[in-house]
Structures are given as structure tokens and as C-alpha cells.
């Protein structure tokens, strides 16, 4: 009998480890089971509400519910839920709830509120009110815990603030914020954002220099596929902006396109194989340029 009980206990533990579902049978556990095992977000939200109202792990229930709501495009509801019920959460949970709110504001385009919250969080760090006065804090991502320094957190918040200013087309403010973020904790993603910001201001040489650091692998995250792909796209955009003015004018004229079509017709396979292609292109370009 003892062996059977031990086997059942081991199986139950394996289940909770695999699905990252906490043990127990309260409403919060039911919510996590619906979210992670049944993959039923609507059912999970109902159980998260029950957990909040019952006072069952309210810190986690409110945050997890907001995340699930965001995933199924109920972002506005998630924002109102956090604003209404965060008073029931502990002091330690407030910073985490702010981070969720920032993502929610970004998701639904409430940029002004996102900017104000980011500024408030930065002021709190400056005043020593964040991290409980410690130089690092424990964060969690995809089920894994890791340490985040004050410098890394400031750089992350500044990066988000720069993005928000970009959405408001305030490129001067975005540039200042991105540069400050890079001075504190440089990475490839923020470098690409800064490069994009400089392109918006027609400062292509400066943008090229910034993005080149990603291409050359000089920054943290430069080996990330998405960052390198975006960096190459930005370089191509910059180089297209730096085309010689005369050639740019030629490419934008309808006459050029029309003339090109006529030449292509002349180059049909039925004609002689010894077409003076290079001479025709050269004379055509000279004619257009004149």
C-alpha cells in the first residue's frame, strides 16, 4: 500500500512540474489548470475572478488574469481590472502589476498613459523607492528566475519610453531617451530603435553608424536572428535614401519605366543574339538624364 501511495504522489508531483500548475484545489489552482492544461482562457478568467474574490493568491491571480485577457484581446478589461483590484494586492506585487499595465497600454494604443507610468517608475527608481533599496531584484520570465540590476531595469524602461515617444512622432525626445538607455546598458534591439529614430530625422550617416554596431556584433543581442534581420533591413533603407539624386530622379519618372518596357520588347528572344545590350542601356540612361 505504501508503495502505491508513493507512486501516486510521485505522479502528481510530475504533473505539477510538467504543467507548472500549483498544488491544491482552490480557485487559483483551478484557474491555472484551465489556463495551462485545458488551454481554455475564458474558463481560466472565470476562475481567476473567483480566486480574487475569495482572496486566494490575489497577487498572482490578478496579474495572471490580466495576461490571459491580453492574449485574447480583452486588454481594456485587463487594465480596468488591475486599476480596480490592485488595492487588494501586497506592496511587493505593485511593481509587477505596473509592468503588466505598461504592456497593456502598449497593446491597446494608450500611449499617453504608458508614458506617464514609465516616467513614474523611473522617478521611483531615482528616489530609491524601487527594488526595496537593493541593487538587484529577482525577475521571472517563461518560468525561469533571474537577477535584474537597477541599471538594466532603468535601461529597459527608457527603451519602452523611447518606443512610446516614437509612436507620438516625437523623434527628438525618443532619440534622447534611446541614447541614454544605450549609455546605461546597450543592446542590439535598442540600437535598431535608435537607428530607426535617426532615419525618421533624415540623419542617415548617424543611423548607419548606430546600426552597424549590430551588424558587426558589437552589442549584446547582436546574434539574435530578429535583431540582425531588422538591422539589415535598416541598412538597406538607409542606403536607398543615400542614392545619388540624379539616379533617384530617373527611377521615379514614368518616362523611364515606359522606355524600359520598350527596350524589353526589343530584347525578345526572336531577335538577334548579338544585341548591343550595354550600349543600349548606356545610351538610354544618357538620353533620360539629358
Secondary structure as UniProt FT lines:
FT   HELIX           2..19
FT   HELIX           27..36
FT   HELIX           41..54
FT   HELIX           58..71
FT   TURN            72..73
FT   HELIX           75..85
FT   HELIX           86..88
FT   HELIX           91..93
FT   HELIX           94..108
FT   HELIX           111..126
FT   TURN            127..128
FT   HELIX           131..133
FT   STRAND          136..141
FT   TURN            142..143
FT   STRAND          144..149
FT   HELIX           150..167
FT   TURN            168..169
FT   HELIX           171..185
FT   HELIX           188..200
FT   TURN            201..202
FT   HELIX           204..215
FT   TURN            216..217
FT   TURN            221..223
FT   HELIX           225..241
FT   HELIX           245..251
FT   HELIX           254..266
FT   TURN            269..270
FT   HELIX           277..289
//
